[in-house]
Every structure is written in structure tokens, then in C-alpha cells.
Amino acid sequence: MRPDGPTMAAPEESLRRRKTGYSHPESESPPVPGRDPAGSPAHLHAGTFWLTRIVLLKALAFVYFVAFLVAFHQNKQLIGDRGLLPCRVFLKNFQQYFQDKTSWEVFSYMPTILWLTDWSDTNSTLDSLALLGLGISSFVLITGCANMLLMAALWGLYMSLVNVGHVWYSFGWESQLLETGFLGIFLCPLWTLSRLPQHTPTSRIVLWGFRWLIFRIMLGAGLIKIRGDRCWRDLTCMDFHYETQPVPNPVAYYLHHSPWWFHRFETLSNHFIELLVPFFLFLGRRACIIHGALQILFQAILIVSGNLSFLNWLTMVPSLACFDDATLGFLFPSGPGSLKDRVLQMQREIRGARPKPRFGSVVRRAANVSLGILLAWLSVPVVLNLLSSRQVMNTHFNSLHIVNTYGAFGSITKERTEVILQGTASPNASAPDAVWEDYEFKCKPGDPSRRPCLISPYHYRLDWLMWFAAFQTYEHNDWILHLAGKLLASDAEALSLLAHNPFASRPPPRWVRGEHYRYKFSRPGGRHAAEGKWWVRKRIGAYFPPLSLEELRPYFRDRGWPLPQPL
């Protein structure tokens, strides 16, 4: 007879425990924080986003820091009291256009703190806004923590600059930063300044807001290409892109000379990343992680291949919302008391018991639900634009730039042209013996022997606008004549935007003109490359005729621009 009572089964159970190394829970010592019972390092569980929030805040703060740094260094020259397009003139013109509206209606059309300031010294106001933004973004970048008030301040400060920045702030990444920054407000608790605010877990609604943003950015960019330039469909766009992009870098020179099959592969890869990969977001956790990794890798490649301001760095930010704590844990040190260890303990507490609802949590949940409804409502025109055969890119549908439509390089220019500004000290601009000397910009192509610059994520706004001006006319870009006038007066602020002034320590030029050139990369191993030239250029003709300061004075008065005073 086979015994099957509990008494006879005990030795067999004891033997099984010895074989498997199992001991009774009551006889074990307490587990070490950050380690599992076997003593090996513990792994974070999937599905929480405490560390994700820290990484998101730091990445967003970095982009804000760069944006405010650019503003601090260039705002006075571009939109200051004596800037190329003074914001004071812009505000007055806007005010006159809406003179039948109330102050609140004018503010709602163009929200900016500058409506509340004295316009007699806009330079100081612009510097104050930029410095305050630099201070707050530095704090968030260093500490990795923020609250809603700090993030709202960053968003409001930068929106104030964008809305008065005229053409200098008209690029798609300005609206993209404002939308990303608006979502960043809801990542944080209202008051608490802690990297791990225990009672404020990262909202899934906000995370999906970031994911919805990167989905629209990439799909919009892919669709505008397919619907736009034919070269995206016949896979030839990359034959031209590196040479004709706004501000090429040294790597672009070598990529331009890659084999034809490599350019076809690049174009196909671009279509895959922008048209197919965005849908990975909706296919579960693993596919979402793959989406985030591919998008970040794609943006890193774009950073290496060109100077596109902080656009690609900014596009990485919403991609980080694809990763949870288990995925990002490798970025943080382990050990007792570390952030990683504290998150692990919080995960265990959450799995062990359901916390009682707090009043602040209820209010926050209501705010997040309201945010989700707002994003859904504002997304309607954006989705309609994505589905439209007449899709437009880089457009905002509200003055707060909350939900926008994006896209890049819907068409590719097939040849590069540049405007070269020149000055002469000759009293007669038409004299055959007049010596014309070139002004050099910080980064845009000029001297064929100068190596292309590498500046991303920093951004020279004037250099970028010169690229647009080159395939338009000076009538479309009247600020370039203002720049010419300032060069005629050797204006120190304007000259600070340039890399080389041929009239330094000399009297100002008597005449300034704009010349139009066609630029092509030199061929590696060719004659021009052997001479140290990165570019080969050929004159097309005059962009604007020789101008003197006296000729420009009436032009300045008509536009309300301050008259340059020669040194």
C-alpha cells in the first residue's frame, strides 16, 4: 500500500527544497534593496515611466537652453531697437491693423509678454526674456526635475519671442518646440520639485501626446515628400540634397559624392522611416520601442549630415516617450539609494497595494483628461491636412502653437545659389578699377576655400534666411537692404552677425552690392579640390545694384527703420 498522508510526504518535500535551493520565506534574511532574493541585481519592471520623465525633461530643457542661447546672442541684431526687423515696428503695425479690437483680442491674436512692457528699450526686454529662459532651462537640465510652473514659464517666454520674431522665427521647429514644451508642462506636478514625485506618476495621456506628436511629425514629412517633388518618387532627391541644403557641413561634402546606389538606398530608407515606422507606435510595447530607437537613430544621422539648427535634436524628444523605465534603466547608475533603486521600490509598492486617491491626484487626472480632449479637438484640422492632397507643411492653426502640422523638404532645389555681399571704397561704383571685397557670413558658403561649418544644434538665423533670399529676389526680402545700409555705416551690431568684415579698422565702404552666384561642391581629387577649394562658384549676375547710404535713407524712413549712423 502506498502511503499518501501529509506525514509521509514531508521528507519528499524537504528533499525537493534542498535540490532547488528553496527555503521557507520566514527563515530568509530581508532582501537587499535593488537586488532580487538570489542576490543578483534587480531589473526594473516594464510599464512605469518615472525615469522616462527625467530623460524627457532633461532633453527638452537642453533644446530650450540652445534656443534661448541663440535668442540671447542674436535677438538684438535681428529684432532689437536697431535690428534688421525691429519688433517694436512690428508690434506697432500689428496694433494699428487691429485698432478696432480690444487689448485682449489683440493679445489673443498674438500672445507675447512684450505687450505688457515698455517699448522704449526692447533690447533689455529681449535680453531679460532670454536670460530668464536660460536660467530656468539650466536648472531643469542639471537637476532633471521641474514643476508645471517652471515648464509653463519656459513655454510662455519662448512663445513671446516667436510671436514677435517675424521671419527670423518663422521656421517649423519654432512651433514644434512650443508644442513639445506645452506637453512638457503636463509631465510635472504643480508645485513639487522632485525627480521622483511619489504621488505624481507620469501621465499616460501626456505620453501618448508625445507619441502622437512624433507620429504627425514623421508621417507629415513623409507624405509631403511623396506628394511633392517628383525626385522623392524616382529616388533621386538625395543626389542634390547634401549640396543644396540650407547650411551644409563637412560631412555633407563627402556624402554628396557617394555612389548613386547609396543615394537610392538613402531615399528608400527615408520613406520607410517616415511612412511606415510611425505606425509601429500602435503595435504594442516592443514595436513602440523599436519605433523610438529607429527615429532617434534617424535623427542622429541627420544631425551628422547637415546643420538643421536644433530641429533634429528636438525631434528626438517625443521619441523618448516610446521607452519605459525598464528600457531606460541602463542610463542610470545602480546601487542602494540610487534613482533606479528608488524606482524599483516604488514599483514594488504599486504592485503590492493600490494607493488611496488623493485630492491632488484627482485634480491632476482631470487636468490630463482635459488635455487629451483638447489635443483630440485641435488635431482635427491637422488630420484633415494630412489626408488632403493639398497638404501644407509647418503651419499652426492657433496662436498658441499647441497642435501644428509639420513637414520638411517637400521639394528639393536642384542647384545652389548664394548671395554674396560686397563693398568698395571707390567713389565711383561703376569704375573698372573699383575693388569689391566680400563680406563673409558665419556659416553659409562664401569663400570657396572655406571649409563648411559644423554648428548643430546652434543656429545662425541670418545665414539661414540668406539661403531663402538666394532663390528669391531682394524685393521679397527687404531686410537684406537694411543689412546693406548697416554695412555702409559699419554698424557694430550687424557686423557681429558676420564672420569677416573686409573694412575692419578702415573707413566704411562707400558702396555695397549683392552678387548672385551658383555654387557646386568641388570634386574630390579634382583640380579645385587640389587647390584647397570646397566649392566651385560661377557668377550669375547682380542680385541688387550698388547702393550708397544716402540712397537708402528714404527707404528706411518709409519702413520706420532706424537710420544707420556711419562711424
C-alpha positions in Angstrom: 0.0 0.0 0.0 1.4 3.5 -1.0 1.3 5.9 1.9 -0.1 9.3 0.8 -0.6 11.1 4.1 0.9 14.5 4.9 3.3 12.9 7.4 4.9 10.7 4.8 5.0 13.5 2.2 7.2 15.8 4.4 10.6 14.2 3.7 9.9 14.3 -0.1 9.1 18.0 0.1 12.2 18.7 2.2 14.3 16.9 -0.4 12.8 18.9 -3.2 13.6 22.2 -1.4 17.2 21.2 -1.0 17.6 20.3 -4.7 16.1 23.6 -5.9 17.8 25.8 -3.2 14.4 26.9 -1.9 14.0 27.8 1.8 11.0 28.9 3.7 10.3 32.7 3.5 10.3 33.1 7.3 13.8 31.7 7.5 15.2 34.2 4.9 17.0 37.5 5.7 15.3 40.7 4.3 16.1 41.3 0.6 18.7 43.9 -0.1 17.2 47.0 -1.9 17.9 46.9 -5.6 18.6 43.1 -5.6 16.4 40.1 -6.0 16.3 37.3 -3.3 19.1 35.4 -5.1 21.4 38.4 -4.6 21.7 39.4 -8.3 20.9 43.0 -9.4 17.2 43.5 -9.8 15.7 44.6 -13.1 13.1 47.3 -13.4 9.6 46.3 -14.5 8.0 47.4 -17.7 5.0 49.8 -17.7 6.2 52.7 -15.5 7.7 55.9 -16.7 9.4 57.6 -13.7 12.9 57.6 -15.4 11.3 58.4 -18.7 10.0 61.6 -17.3 13.5 62.6 -16.1 15.1 61.9 -19.5 12.3 63.7 -21.3 12.6 66.8 -19.1 16.4 66.9 -19.5 16.2 66.5 -23.3 13.5 69.2 -23.6 15.5 71.5 -21.3 18.6 71.1 -23.4 16.7 72.2 -26.6 15.2 75.1 -24.7 18.7 76.1 -23.5 20.1 76.2 -27.0 17.0 78.1 -28.3 17.3 80.8 -25.6 21.1 81.0 -26.1 20.6 81.7 -29.8 18.0 84.3 -28.9 20.3 86.0 -26.4 23.2 86.2 -28.9 21.1 87.3 -31.9 17.8 89.0 -30.9 19.2 92.5 -30.5 20.8 92.4 -34.0 17.7 90.9 -35.6 14.6 92.3 -33.8 16.0 94.7 -31.3 15.8 98.5 -31.2 18.1 98.9 -34.1 17.7 95.4 -35.5 17.2 94.4 -39.1 13.4 94.0 -38.5 12.7 95.8 -35.2 10.0 94.0 -33.2 8.8 97.5 -32.0 7.9 98.4 -35.5 6.2 95.0 -36.0 4.2 95.4 -32.8 3.1 99.0 -33.7 2.0 97.8 -37.2 0.1 94.9 -35.7 -1.6 97.2 -33.2 -2.7 99.6 -36.0 -4.0 96.8 -38.1 -6.2 95.7 -35.2 -7.0 99.1 -33.9 -10.7 98.4 -33.7 -10.1 95.4 -31.4 -9.8 95.4 -27.6 -6.4 94.8 -25.9 -7.4 91.3 -25.0 -8.3 90.4 -28.6 -5.0 91.8 -29.9 -3.2 89.8 -27.2 -5.1 86.6 -28.1 -4.2 87.0 -31.8 -0.5 87.4 -30.9 0.2 86.4 -27.3 3.6 87.9 -26.1 4.9 89.4 -22.9 6.1 92.3 -24.9 2.6 93.8 -25.0 3.0 94.3 -21.2 6.4 96.1 -21.4 7.7 99.5 -22.3 8.9 99.5 -26.0 11.4 102.3 -25.4 14.1 99.7 -24.7 13.2 96.4 -26.3 16.8 95.3 -26.2 16.7 95.0 -22.4 13.4 93.2 -22.6 14.6 90.7 -25.1 17.7 90.0 -23.1 15.7 89.6 -19.9 13.4 87.1 -21.5 16.3 85.1 -23.0 18.3 85.2 -19.7 15.3 84.0 -17.7 14.8 81.2 -20.1 18.4 80.2 -19.9 18.3 80.2 -16.1 15.2 78.0 -15.9 16.3 75.6 -18.6 19.7 75.2 -17.0 18.1 74.3 -13.7 15.9 71.6 -15.3 18.7 70.3 -17.4 21.0 69.9 -14.4 18.5 68.6 -11.9 16.2 66.6 -14.1 13.2 67.9 -12.1 10.6 70.6 -12.7 7.1 71.6 -11.9 4.2 72.9 -14.1 5.0 76.5 -13.2 8.6 76.3 -14.4 7.7 74.5 -17.6 4.8 76.9 -18.3 7.3 79.8 -17.8 9.7 78.3 -20.4 6.8 77.9 -22.8 5.4 81.4 -22.3 8.9 83.0 -22.6 9.7 81.3 -25.8 6.2 81.9 -27.3 6.7 85.6 -26.5 9.9 85.6 -28.7 8.4 83.5 -31.5 5.4 85.7 -31.9 7.4 88.9 -32.4 10.3 87.3 -34.2 9.0 88.0 -37.7 10.7 85.9 -40.4 13.6 85.1 -38.1 11.3 82.8 -36.1 9.2 81.5 -38.9 10.7 78.1 -39.1 8.8 74.9 -38.4 10.9 73.9 -35.4 9.8 77.0 -33.5 6.2 75.8 -33.5 7.4 72.3 -32.8 9.4 73.4 -29.8 6.3 75.3 -28.5 4.1 72.2 -28.9 6.6 69.9 -27.3 7.1 72.4 -24.5 3.3 72.7 -23.9 3.2 68.9 -23.4 6.1 69.1 -21.1 4.1 71.3 -18.7 1.8 68.3 -18.0 4.6 65.9 -17.3 5.2 67.5 -14.0 3.5 68.1 -10.6 2.1 71.5 -10.0 4.4 72.6 -7.1 6.7 69.8 -6.2 10.4 69.9 -7.3 11.5 66.3 -7.2 12.9 63.9 -9.8 10.6 61.2 -8.4 7.4 62.9 -7.1 5.9 59.9 -5.4 2.3 60.9 -5.7 2.6 62.2 -9.3 3.2 59.3 -11.7 3.8 60.2 -15.4 0.5 60.5 -17.1 -0.2 58.0 -19.9 -2.2 60.7 -21.7 0.8 63.0 -21.8 3.0 60.2 -23.0 0.5 59.5 -25.8 0.5 63.2 -26.5 4.2 63.0 -27.2 3.8 59.8 -29.3 1.0 61.5 -31.3 3.4 64.4 -31.9 6.2 62.3 -33.3 3.7 60.3 -35.4 2.5 63.6 -37.0 6.0 64.9 -37.5 7.3 61.9 -39.3 4.2 61.0 -41.3 3.7 64.6 -42.3 7.3 64.8 -43.5 6.9 61.5 -45.5 3.6 62.5 -47.1 4.7 65.9 -48.2 7.7 64.3 -49.9 5.6 61.7 -51.8 3.0 64.4 -52.8 5.7 67.0 -53.6 8.8 66.8 -55.6 9.0 64.1 -58.2 12.6 63.3 -57.2 11.3 61.7 -54.0 9.2 59.2 -56.1 12.0 58.4 -58.6 14.5 58.2 -55.7 16.9 60.9 -57.0 16.4 63.6 -54.4 19.5 62.7 -52.4 21.6 63.3 -55.5 21.0 67.0 -54.8 20.1 67.4 -51.1 23.5 67.5 -49.5 24.8 70.2 -51.8 21.7 72.3 -51.8 20.5 72.1 -48.2 20.5 75.4 -46.3 23.8 75.2 -44.4 25.9 72.1 -45.4 28.5 70.7 -43.0 31.8 69.0 -43.9 30.2 65.5 -43.8 27.7 66.6 -46.4 30.6 67.3 -48.9 31.6 63.6 -48.8 28.0 62.2 -48.6 27.2 64.2 -51.8 29.9 62.3 -53.7 28.6 58.9 -52.6 27.7 56.3 -55.3 24.3 56.6 -57.0 23.1 53.3 -55.4 23.8 54.7 -51.9 21.6 57.8 -52.6 18.8 55.5 -53.8 19.1 53.4 -50.6 19.0 56.6 -48.5 15.8 57.8 -50.2 14.1 54.4 -49.7 15.2 54.3 -46.1 13.8 57.8 -45.6 10.4 56.7 -46.9 10.5 53.6 -44.7 11.3 55.7 -41.6 8.7 58.4 -42.3 5.8 56.5 -43.9 5.9 53.0 -42.2 7.7 53.2 -38.9 5.3 55.7 -37.3 2.6 53.0 -37.3 4.8 50.9 -35.0 3.6 53.1 -32.2 0.2 51.3 -32.2 1.5 47.7 -32.3 2.5 47.1 -28.7 5.4 47.8 -26.4 8.2 46.1 -28.3 7.2 47.7 -31.6 6.9 51.1 -29.9 10.4 50.7 -28.5 11.7 49.8 -32.0 10.0 52.9 -33.3 11.7 55.1 -30.8 15.1 53.6 -31.4 14.8 54.0 -35.2 13.6 57.6 -35.0 16.4 58.6 -32.7 19.0 56.8 -34.9 17.4 58.6 -38.0 17.7 62.0 -36.3 21.3 61.3 -35.3 22.2 60.6 -38.9 20.5 63.8 -40.0 22.5 65.7 -37.3 25.7 64.3 -38.7 24.9 65.1 -42.3 23.8 68.8 -42.0 23.3 71.9 -39.9 19.5 71.9 -39.4 19.5 74.0 -36.2 18.1 72.2 -33.2 15.3 70.6 -35.3 16.7 67.0 -35.2 17.6 67.3 -31.5 14.1 68.5 -30.8 12.5 65.6 -32.8 14.3 63.1 -30.6 12.4 64.4 -27.6 8.9 63.0 -28.3 10.6 59.8 -29.4 11.8 59.3 -25.8 8.2 58.7 -24.8 8.3 55.3 -26.5 10.6 54.0 -23.8 9.6 52.9 -20.3 11.7 52.6 -17.1 12.8 49.1 -17.9 14.1 50.3 -21.3 15.9 53.4 -20.0 17.3 51.8 -16.8 20.7 51.3 -18.3 21.2 55.1 -18.4 21.1 55.4 -14.6 23.5 54.0 -12.0 22.5 51.2 -9.8 23.1 50.7 -6.1 21.3 51.4 -2.8 19.6 54.8 -2.7 20.0 55.4 -6.4 17.2 56.7 -8.6 17.0 53.2 -10.2 16.7 51.6 -6.8 14.0 54.0 -5.6 12.0 53.4 -8.8 12.2 49.7 -8.2 10.9 50.1 -4.6 8.1 52.3 -5.9 7.2 49.6 -8.5 7.0 47.0 -5.7 4.8 49.3 -3.6 2.5 49.9 -6.5 2.2 46.2 -7.3 1.6 45.4 -3.6 -1.2 47.7 -2.8 -3.5 50.3 -4.5 -2.8 53.7 -3.1 -5.7 55.7 -1.8 -6.8 58.5 -4.1 -5.6 62.0 -3.1 -7.3 65.3 -3.9 -4.2 66.5 -5.9 -4.2 63.2 -7.9 -7.9 63.6 -8.7 -7.3 67.2 -9.9 -4.3 66.2 -11.9 -6.2 63.3 -13.5 -9.0 65.7 -14.5 -6.4 68.1 -16.0 -4.8 65.3 -18.0 -8.2 64.1 -19.3 -8.9 67.7 -20.3 -5.6 67.9 -22.1 -6.4 64.7 -24.0 -9.7 66.1 -25.1 -8.1 69.4 -26.1 -5.4 67.6 -28.2 -8.0 65.5 -29.9 -10.1 68.5 -30.8 -7.2 70.6 -32.1 -6.0 67.6 -34.1 -9.0 67.6 -36.4 -7.7 70.2 -38.8 -4.2 68.6 -38.6 -5.5 65.2 -39.6 -7.6 66.7 -42.4 -4.4 68.4 -43.7 -2.5 65.1 -43.5 -5.3 63.4 -45.6 -5.5 66.2 -48.1 -3.9 66.0 -51.5 -3.1 69.7 -51.0 -1.2 69.2 -47.8 0.6 72.1 -46.3 3.6 71.8 -44.0 4.9 73.7 -41.0 1.6 75.5 -40.2 0.0 76.3 -36.9 -3.8 76.5 -36.6 -3.9 78.5 -33.3 -2.0 81.4 -31.8 -0.6 79.2 -29.0 1.1 76.8 -31.4 -0.3 73.8 -29.4 -1.1 71.3 -32.2 0.6 72.0 -35.6 1.3 70.4 -38.9 4.8 69.6 -39.9 6.9 68.6 -42.9 10.4 69.1 -44.3 11.9 69.2 -47.7 8.7 68.7 -49.7 10.7 70.0 -52.7 14.4 69.8 -53.3 16.3 72.6 -55.1 18.5 71.1 -57.8 21.2 73.8 -57.8 22.7 76.0 -55.1 22.7 79.8 -55.5 24.2 82.2 -53.0 24.0 86.0 -52.4 27.4 87.5 -51.8 27.5 90.9 -50.3 30.4 93.1 -51.4 31.7 96.6 -50.5 34.1 99.0 -52.2 35.8 102.2 -51.1 35.9 103.5 -54.6 33.9 106.8 -55.1 32.6 105.5 -58.4 30.9 102.1 -58.2 30.9 101.7 -62.0 34.6 102.4 -62.4 36.5 99.4 -64.0 39.2 99.7 -61.3 36.8 99.6 -58.4 37.9 96.9 -56.0 35.0 94.9 -54.5 35.7 92.9 -51.3 33.5 90.1 -50.0 31.8 90.0 -46.6 31.8 86.5 -45.0 28.9 85.1 -43.0 29.3 82.9 -40.0 28.4 79.6 -41.7 26.8 79.9 -45.1 29.0 79.3 -48.1 31.0 82.3 -49.3 34.8 81.9 -49.9 35.1 78.7 -51.9 38.2 77.8 -49.9 36.5 78.0 -46.5 35.5 74.6 -45.1 31.8 74.1 -44.4 31.0 74.7 -40.7 29.7 72.3 -38.1 27.4 74.1 -35.6 24.2 72.0 -34.9 22.3 72.4 -32.6 23.3 76.1 -32.6 21.6 78.2 -35.3 22.6 81.3 -37.2 19.3 82.8 -38.2 20.7 85.3 -40.7 22.7 82.6 -42.6 19.5 80.5 -42.9 17.5 83.4 -44.3 20.2 84.2 -46.8 19.6 80.7 -48.2 16.0 81.6 -48.9 16.9 85.0 -50.2 19.2 83.4 -52.8 16.3 81.8 -54.7 14.0 84.8 -54.3 14.6 88.5 -55.0 15.6 91.3 -52.7 12.1 92.7 -53.1 10.8 89.6 -51.2 13.5 90.2 -48.6 13.7 93.9 -47.9 15.7 93.2 -44.7 18.7 92.5 -46.9 18.7 96.1 -48.0 18.6 97.1 -44.3 21.6 94.9 -43.8 23.4 96.6 -46.7 22.7 100.0 -45.1 24.2 98.8 -41.8 27.3 97.6 -43.6 27.6 101.0 -45.3 27.6 102.5 -41.8 29.9 99.8 -40.3 27.2 99.1 -37.7 28.7 97.0 -34.9 25.6 95.0 -34.1 25.1 94.0 -37.7 28.7 93.2 -38.2 28.6 90.9 -35.2 26.4 88.6 -37.3 29.2 88.2 -39.8 32.4 86.3 -39.7 34.6 88.7 -41.7 34.4 92.4 -42.3 36.9 93.4 -45.1 36.7 97.0 -43.9 37.6 96.4 -40.3 39.9 99.1 -38.9 39.2 101.1 -42.1 36.6 103.7 -43.1 33.2 102.1 -44.1 32.6 101.3 -47.7 31.0 103.9 -50.0 29.0 101.3 -51.9 27.6 97.9 -51.1 26.1 95.5 -53.7 24.7 92.0 -53.8 26.1 89.5 -56.3 24.4 86.2 -57.3 26.5 83.1 -57.7 25.9 79.4 -58.5 27.8 77.1 -56.2 28.7 73.4 -56.6 30.8 71.1 -54.4 34.3 70.6 -55.8 35.1 67.1 -56.9 37.4 65.2 -54.6 40.7 64.7 -56.3 39.9 67.3 -58.9 41.8 70.5 -59.7 39.7 72.7 -57.4 40.0 70.3 -54.5 43.7 70.1 -55.0 43.8 73.9 -54.7 42.0 73.6 -51.3 38.6 74.7 -52.5 35.5 73.0 -51.2 33.2 74.9 -53.6 33.3 75.9 -57.2 31.3 79.1 -58.0 30.2 80.9 -61.1 28.6 84.4 -61.2 25.0 84.5 -62.4 24.5 88.3 -62.2 23.6 91.2 -59.9 21.3 90.5 -57.0 20.9 94.1 -56.2 22.8 97.1 -57.7 25.5 99.1 -55.9 23.8 101.2 -53.2 25.0 104.2 -51.1 23.8 105.1 -47.6 22.2 108.3 -48.9 20.2 106.3 -51.4 18.8 104.1 -48.7 17.7 106.7 -46.2 14.3 107.4 -47.8 13.8 103.6 -48.0 14.4 103.3 -44.2 12.1 106.2 -43.3 9.2 104.6 -45.2 9.5 101.4 -43.2 10.1 103.0 -39.8 13.6 101.6 -39.5 16.2 103.5 -37.5 18.7 105.3 -39.8 22.2 103.8 -39.6 24.8 106.3 -38.4 28.1 106.0 -40.1 31.2 105.7 -37.8 
